């Protein structure tokens, strides 16, 4: 996944009411439970042997290698508190909206003679629920990074640059060279 998809996932994790399990054994038990008791499925998911999964379950192994620990934590995080995630997404998509903080270069297509040259900006902007809904729907449908970027660019164009249609009527904004982006639900 790209920078926008990862940032959306990170925003969802901020809604968690409980932290993810800390130890490898508990994380492994959680994944096995999610896969209906199949240690083979968890082994394939993590790229390790089925016997290694079983050793974590019995407590014979306690500390995974760094790369395995990262993969394990990421897989648990993806599946942790799905109802809480869904509720946060629904709230953002229907009533609250989403906050975007980004440092990126914005380019413009505007009427000749305007002074809006493209430049790097640091923006923090609240986008209405309609844009949050579009982002989550696109992410769920498997949208590309560029498609997610286009939705955010359109939202920033309409809300920030055009001030909800009150100025800069012919302005088209391009979202380029994203240095970082964070979402908050």
C-alpha positions as CSV (number, residue, x, y, z in Angstrom):
1,X,0.0,0.0,0.0
2,X,1.1,3.6,-0.5
3,X,1.5,6.6,1.7
4,X,-2.2,7.6,1.6
5,X,-3.5,4.0,2.2
6,X,-1.1,3.6,5.1
7,X,-2.1,6.9,6.6
8,X,-5.8,6.0,6.4
9,X,-5.0,2.7,8.2
10,X,-3.0,4.6,10.8
11,X,-5.9,6.9,11.4
12,X,-8.2,4.0,12.0
13,X,-5.8,2.6,14.7
14,X,-6.2,5.8,16.6
15,X,-9.8,4.8,17.3
16,X,-8.8,1.7,19.2
17,X,-10.2,1.4,22.7
18,X,-7.6,-1.2,23.8
19,X,-4.0,-1.5,22.7
20,X,-3.0,-4.5,20.6
21,X,-1.4,-7.4,22.5
22,X,2.3,-6.9,23.3
23,X,3.8,-10.4,23.5
24,X,4.4,-12.7,20.5
25,X,2.5,-15.6,22.1
26,X,-0.6,-13.6,22.6
27,X,-0.4,-12.1,19.2
28,X,0.0,-15.5,17.7
29,X,-3.0,-16.9,19.6
30,X,-5.0,-13.9,18.4
31,X,-4.1,-14.7,14.7
32,X,-4.8,-18.4,15.1
33,X,-8.2,-17.6,16.6
34,X,-8.9,-15.2,13.7
35,X,-8.1,-18.0,11.3
36,X,-10.4,-20.4,13.0
37,X,-7.7,-22.4,14.7
38,X,-5.6,-23.0,11.6
39,X,-1.9,-22.8,12.5
40,X,-1.1,-23.6,8.9
41,X,-3.0,-20.5,7.6
42,X,-1.1,-18.2,10.1
43,X,2.2,-19.8,9.1
44,X,1.5,-19.0,5.5
45,X,0.4,-15.5,6.4
46,X,3.6,-14.8,8.3
47,X,6.0,-16.7,6.0
48,X,7.1,-19.1,8.7
49,X,6.7,-22.8,9.4
50,X,3.6,-24.3,11.0
51,X,5.8,-25.8,13.7
52,X,7.2,-22.3,14.6
53,X,3.6,-21.0,15.1
54,X,2.9,-24.0,17.4
55,X,6.1,-23.3,19.4
56,X,4.9,-19.7,20.0
57,X,1.5,-21.0,21.1
58,X,3.0,-23.4,23.6
59,X,5.5,-20.9,24.9
60,X,8.6,-22.6,23.7
61,X,9.5,-19.5,21.7
62,X,8.9,-16.1,23.1
63,X,11.0,-13.5,21.2
64,X,10.7,-13.4,17.4
65,X,13.3,-12.0,15.1
66,X,12.8,-8.3,14.4
67,X,11.3,-8.9,10.9
68,X,8.9,-11.5,12.2
69,X,7.9,-9.3,15.1
70,X,7.1,-6.5,12.7
71,X,5.0,-8.7,10.4
72,X,3.2,-10.3,13.4
73,X,2.3,-6.9,14.9
74,X,1.1,-5.6,11.5
75,X,-1.1,-8.6,10.9
76,X,-2.6,-8.3,14.4
77,X,-3.1,-4.5,13.9
78,X,-5.0,-5.1,10.6
79,X,-7.5,-7.4,12.4
80,X,-7.7,-5.7,15.8
81,X,-11.1,-4.3,16.9
82,X,-13.0,-4.4,13.5
83,X,-16.2,-3.1,15.0
84,X,-14.4,-0.1,16.5
85,X,-12.8,0.6,13.1
86,X,-16.1,0.4,11.3
87,X,-17.8,2.7,13.8
88,X,-15.0,5.3,13.5
89,X,-15.2,5.1,9.7
90,X,-19.0,5.4,9.7
91,X,-18.9,8.4,12.0
92,X,-16.3,10.1,9.8
93,X,-18.3,9.3,6.6
94,X,-21.6,10.5,7.9
95,X,-21.1,13.3,10.5
96,X,-17.6,14.1,11.6
97,X,-15.5,14.2,8.4
98,X,-11.8,13.7,8.3
99,X,-8.8,16.0,9.0
100,X,-5.9,16.0,6.6
101,X,-2.5,17.3,7.5
102,X,0.0,17.3,4.7
103,X,3.2,18.8,3.5
104,X,3.2,18.6,-0.3
105,X,3.7,20.6,-3.4
106,X,0.5,21.9,-4.9
107,X,0.4,22.9,-8.6
108,X,-2.4,24.9,-10.2
109,X,-4.2,25.4,-13.4
110,X,-5.8,28.7,-13.4
111,X,-6.7,31.7,-15.6
112,X,-3.8,33.4,-17.3
113,X,-2.3,36.3,-15.3
114,X,-3.0,34.8,-11.9
115,X,-0.2,34.7,-9.3
116,X,-0.9,31.2,-7.9
117,X,2.3,29.5,-8.8
118,X,2.8,26.0,-7.6
119,X,4.7,25.7,-4.3
120,X,5.2,23.5,-1.3
121,X,2.6,24.0,1.5
122,X,2.0,22.7,4.9
123,X,-1.8,22.3,5.3
124,X,-4.1,21.1,8.0
125,X,-7.7,21.0,6.8
126,X,-10.9,19.4,7.8
127,X,-12.7,17.8,4.9
128,X,-16.5,17.2,5.1
129,X,-18.0,13.7,5.6
130,X,-18.6,13.3,1.8
131,X,-14.8,13.2,1.1
132,X,-14.2,10.8,4.1
133,X,-16.9,8.5,2.7
134,X,-15.3,8.6,-0.8
135,X,-11.9,7.9,0.6
136,X,-13.0,4.9,2.7
137,X,-15.2,3.5,-0.2
138,X,-12.3,3.8,-2.6
139,X,-9.9,2.2,-0.2
140,X,-12.3,-0.7,0.4
141,X,-12.7,-1.1,-3.4
142,X,-8.9,-1.4,-3.8
143,X,-8.3,2.0,-5.3
144,X,-4.8,2.9,-6.4
145,X,-2.7,5.4,-4.6
146,X,-3.3,7.9,-7.4
147,X,-7.0,7.6,-7.1
148,X,-6.9,8.2,-3.3
149,X,-4.6,11.2,-4.0
150,X,-7.1,12.6,-6.5
151,X,-9.9,12.4,-3.9
152,X,-7.8,14.3,-1.3
153,X,-6.7,16.8,-3.9
154,X,-10.3,17.5,-5.0
155,X,-11.3,17.9,-1.3
156,X,-8.5,20.4,-0.6
157,X,-9.2,22.2,-3.8
158,X,-12.9,22.7,-3.0
159,X,-12.6,23.4,0.8
160,X,-9.2,25.2,1.1
161,X,-8.3,26.7,-2.2
162,X,-11.8,27.6,-3.5
163,X,-13.2,28.2,0.0
164,X,-16.3,26.1,-0.8
165,X,-16.9,27.9,-4.1
166,X,-16.6,31.5,-2.8
167,X,-13.4,32.2,-4.8
168,X,-11.0,31.0,-7.5
169,X,-13.7,29.5,-9.6
170,X,-11.6,28.1,-12.5
171,X,-8.8,26.8,-10.3
172,X,-7.7,23.2,-10.6
173,X,-5.2,21.9,-8.0
174,X,-2.6,19.2,-8.5
175,X,-1.3,17.3,-5.5
176,X,2.4,16.6,-6.1
177,X,5.5,15.4,-4.2
178,X,3.8,14.4,-1.0
179,X,6.5,14.7,1.8
180,X,4.0,13.4,4.4
181,X,0.3,13.1,5.0
182,X,-1.7,12.2,8.1
183,X,-5.4,11.7,8.5
184,X,-7.3,12.0,11.7
185,X,-10.8,10.6,12.1
